Amino acid sequence: MPAFKQAPLVAGLLILGLLLAACSSAAPAPSSAPAPAPTQAAAPKPAATEAPKAAAQPTAAPAQPTAAPAQPTAAAKAAAKTSPVSLRIAIPADEGILQPYAYITGYPGWNMLSLLYDALYVFDADNLPKPWLAKDAKASADGKTWTITLRDGVKWHDGQAFSSADVKFAYEYYKANTHSRWTGPVRNFTSIETPNATTVVITLPSPDPQFAFRVLADLPIIPKHLWEGKTDPKTFNTNVGTGAYKLAEHQTDQFYRFTANPDFFAGKPAVDELVIPIIKDPNTIFSALKTGEIHSTIRILSPELVKDFQSNAELKVQRGPGFATTLLQFNDERAPWDKTAVRQAVALAIDTQKLVDTVLLGFATAGNPGWLHPASPFHDPAVKGEYSVEKAKALLDGLGYKDSNGDGVREADGKPMEASLLVQSNQPLRIRAAELIAAGLKDIGINVKVTAMESNSLDAKVWPDFDVSKGRDFDLAMFGWSAPVQANPLRMVSLVHSKPAVGSLNIGGFKNADVDKVADEINITVDEAKQKTLMRQLEALTAKELPFLMLYYDDGIYAYRPAVYDRWIYQKGQGIFHKLSFLPDAK
Amino acid sequence: MLWRAVRRSPLGLLGLTLLTLIVVMAVGASWIAPYNPTQTVGKPLEAPSAAHWLGTNDIGQDILSELIFGARISLLIGVLSAAIALVIGTGVGLMAGYFRGLVGALLMRLVDVVLVIPFLPLMVLLAAYLGQNIWNLIAVIGLLIWARPARVIRSQVLSLAERDYVLAARAVGARDGHILIRHVLPGVFSLALAQFVLATSGSILLEAALSFLGLGDPTQKSWGTILYYAQARNAFLSGAWRWWVIPPGIMITLSVLGFALLGFALEEALNPRLKGRGATAEWRASQGHGSPGLGGRLKRLFTHPTSQPGSAPDVG
């Protein structure tokens, strides 16, 4: 009996305790927020309500706190000369065997792969291809023959000499063994010849303006003496390349460990050892970074943590333009979204700057309706987005799409203007953006229902089998492309061309003869000045026709511990985690 | 009936009071809440202030208003999925208790299967397969928690089916359907009510768990969804958990507790097996299979979300 009676008492006390804990822990909140502002004490009575706003000011100027850790950094540099540098950089998932046929993601899998393997060219910090394993490469006058001269004395990780035979073998291997990224660029080669050990001559059927981007700088060279005769490339367990690092250890789902390659052709890398632990949960990654268990992460720092990390003297935050995109994808085949004027009205009703300020707390760049990131060298500053609810309404009125039954929703050709906006349920920021978009479109009489679904299900509706020729089943969708699509501006053609073979990323089924014409011309133009003019035309056309509405480009925000290593290089739009950051002549 | 059952139990009264408050909050949300929870009314991620008592969330919506409106969604999901569970559970319980042969055995094995289904992995699958919206969530929770009510009701039916008036009805040639509906169902009705209240508390907790994991409908403002966004926007690292995580946590706790206390009180009063708990409890203890006390049952409720408390020992 007594035990029976005490139990509810304990439960009651527990609730009371919880309530008290809640009150007491909620209470200090407002006072802890303005902590960095000691002048607060002098403020008069209305401080209580003003506190959060006041707190925003000191932290809004990130320049000062980040400048502070300069001294420990200098000390670390001095120390680095004597003791080996070991860096721990967390990634969110295992990347499989690090070889060209088995790595998993484009980021960070490809970045890790390129620590082990080199291509003939390398993308520099501005994403422009520069000679690497090759000393130089020249195209003939007709643009069909490329003569490539290789470096002397480059060695594979196993000590064998690297030669032109490896290049020929690698390109032919990629042609013979299909891979989504490597096979396309080499498929049409007419011939590959190797007159001597350091020369490769490649003949093409037609000029390829993207040869340096898609072939020279992208395709990793694999050793002939190990890969020859391998018929099942996906399961071949090998890591031998010519790269700056060797893979010392890989424990699946736990970590990778790289060691510097002392024989690397460009000199011994600056970081002696790279340990890449795999930590799935972002909260855990950022906590570990704060406590010093890891020194950096490939994950972009969440906007809400930036202030806190910037004010932490042990951490440094690098921020730059990001090329990963978030866009509102129209189904350009389905009424009423197939009408340019309707898409223009939608674009006018969405305040992209407000999306950036609200959802991403300002840590992003508002979208250019012409797709290209404003930091891209091809971008025409004259192309700009506009926000005007009045103009949007006027456009819809002009089409005769009016709200005739007074329910707040316009009718387009007799049907109410309603749409389902699909969004990936594992992307909370995109869901939030979708909610704000729906609110904006409500103001112009379009009723949008946000539907969250699992990302594979969404892909199956928007981009079935990742093949745009297989159709689509949606009204509107939140979508995004990873940084490489934006990093190479010429890939814009694949987003807007109506032929699936060319417009392989045209998931909205957009069709426009003018756009196709310009895009076709871009694909065969080698002359750089002409290319630029054509790209500007394409950008302007895209901004007017709006096959999709570019919403924002997330900033790249990377945090690291400068005391351990502080020679990171920010590769435009792609971040700091790539081989340039670890090379001996970094900076 | 409800009042008579609760009147004698102070904890039941506490539960009823809590629930009344939460229901009033849900019904009157439009008047009570200071803002429209779907509108951006402030800067994102503000700390509590006079204008926003619990601060603002990641897109500048008022967290207090979200919390008040959240009661609607959480209660709706809780009550509807409990109703589904109860309809199935009562049906299965009646059949399994009344037809004791092959039908009963098969139904009880089905109940066993449902009881041991690993809940979250299944939920991940269903969310992917059916799509993530509130009605699917209700259906799925309902379809997964009916087994315990079914067991409890079956054990009651087992004893009812042997009562004289049932035997008499059978002797005069009444059809099984008639007996079940006219004579057995009324006998389990009060027990079913207690099970309904308990199932509601369980499904509120489940909804919160699923929404927190991002498996619910992230566009609906339930308490679990508030927690989901708090976690997604790193409230635990930035310190915002004090006003973004604890309040919905308390609301979930209070409503689950409210339903649980009321459910236990009803069960104590209405379940013949637990009636007159003083004497029976001691008798049971001496028999070595005492029903777990209220404390023990509460503990079970909170340590395992799918475990519905109060199932009487299975007889037969």
Interface residues (C-beta under 8 A of the other chain):
Chain A: M1 A3 F4 Q6 A7 P8 V10 A11 G12 I15 L18 L19 A21 A22 S25 A26 P28 A29 P30 S32 A33 A48 T49 A51 P52 A55 A56 P282 N283 F286 S287 K290 S302 E304 L305 D308 T358 V359 L361 S425 N426 P428 L429 I431 R432 E435 L436 A439 V450 T451 A452 M453 E454 N456 S457
Chain B: L11 L14 T38 Q39 T40 K43 P44 L45 E46 A47 P48 S49 A50 A51 L54 G55 D58 I59 G60 A127 A128 G131 Q132 N133 G214 D217 P218 T219 Y228 Y229 Q231 A232 R233 N234 F236 L237 S238 G239 A240 R242 W243 I246 P247 I250 T253 L254 L257 R277 G278 A281 E282 G293 L294 G295 G296 L298
